[in-house]
Amino acid sequence: MGSADAAPLVLERRFPALAGRLPRVGLTVLPTRVHALPRLGAELGVGNLWIKRDDESGVLYGGNKPRKLEFLLGEAKADGKTAVLTFGGIGTHHGLATAVCARAVGLRALLVLLAQPVTAHVRHNLLLDHAAGA
């Protein structure tokens, strides 16, 4: 996991008055790398094409979800909360990311899950939710 005391976030560099004022828990390692995709760029006719590797942003859970969870869970911890609640479809990646990251920072995650078609992927996510303690 990253550190909330690491180099200033882009948000804090852009808005210096926010520096140190937003509760945050370290869930990411930022910034992530970017990679050139020259063959795909040529095939699409767009010239230089780059991809940002947000899959490398977190040790526990990659992608963009830990970026926002750093602040949401940081606020919950700063307010003395012991649990967080979120909702989505039964295969929600947001719910899974919340469960994994909340557990890592000592919070309980409660998921309110709504019906959606049950696929192998959805069943897999439900098992992961359970394994994360949600």
Backbone hydrogen bonds, N-H to C=O, Kabsch-Sander energy under -0.5 kcal/mol:
donor,donor_aa,acceptor,acceptor_aa,energy
6,A,3,S,-1.6
13,R,9,L,-2.3
14,R,10,V,-2.6
15,F,11,L,-2.2
18,L,15,F,-2.5
19,A,16,P,-1.3
21,R,18,L,-2.8
22,L,18,L,-0.8
25,V,70,E,-1.8
27,L,25,V,-0.8
29,V,57,S,-3.2
30,L,28,T,-0.5
35,H,51,I,-2.4
37,L,49,L,-3.3
41,G,37,L,-2.7
42,A,38,P,-2.4
43,E,39,R,-2.5
44,L,40,L,-2.4
45,G,41,G,-0.8
45,G,42,A,-0.5
46,V,41,G,-2.4
47,G,41,G,-0.8
51,I,35,H,-2.5
53,R,33,R,-3.0
54,D,52,K,-1.5
56,E,53,R,-2.0
57,S,54,D,-1.7
63,G,54,D,-3.4
67,R,64,N,-0.6
68,K,64,N,-1.1
69,L,65,K,-2.3
70,E,66,P,-1.9
71,F,67,R,-0.6
71,F,68,K,-0.8
72,L,68,K,-2.3
73,L,69,L,-2.7
74,G,69,L,-0.5
74,G,70,E,-0.9
75,E,71,F,-2.4
76,A,72,L,-1.9
77,K,73,L,-2.6
78,A,74,G,-2.5
79,D,75,E,-2.1
80,G,77,K,-1.7
81,K,76,A,-2.7
84,V,108,R,-2.7
86,T,110,L,-2.1
88,G,112,V,-1.8
90,I,114,L,-1.7
92,T,89,G,-2.3
96,L,92,T,-1.4
97,A,93,H,-3.0
98,T,94,H,-2.6
99,A,95,G,-2.5
100,V,96,L,-2.7
101,C,97,A,-2.7
102,A,98,T,-2.8
103,R,99,A,-1.9
104,A,100,V,-1.5
105,V,101,C,-1.1
105,V,102,A,-0.7
106,G,103,R,-1.3
107,L,102,A,-3.1
108,R,82,T,-2.5
110,L,84,V,-2.8
111,L,134,A,-0.6
112,V,86,T,-2.5
113,L,111,L,-0.7
114,L,88,G,-2.7
119,T,117,P,-0.7
123,R,119,T,-2.5
124,H,120,A,-2.3
125,N,121,H,-2.3
126,L,122,V,-2.3
127,L,123,R,-2.1
128,L,124,H,-2.1
129,D,125,N,-2.7
130,H,126,L,-2.2
131,A,127,L,-2.4
132,A,128,L,-2.0
133,G,130,H,-1.6
134,A,129,D,-2.3
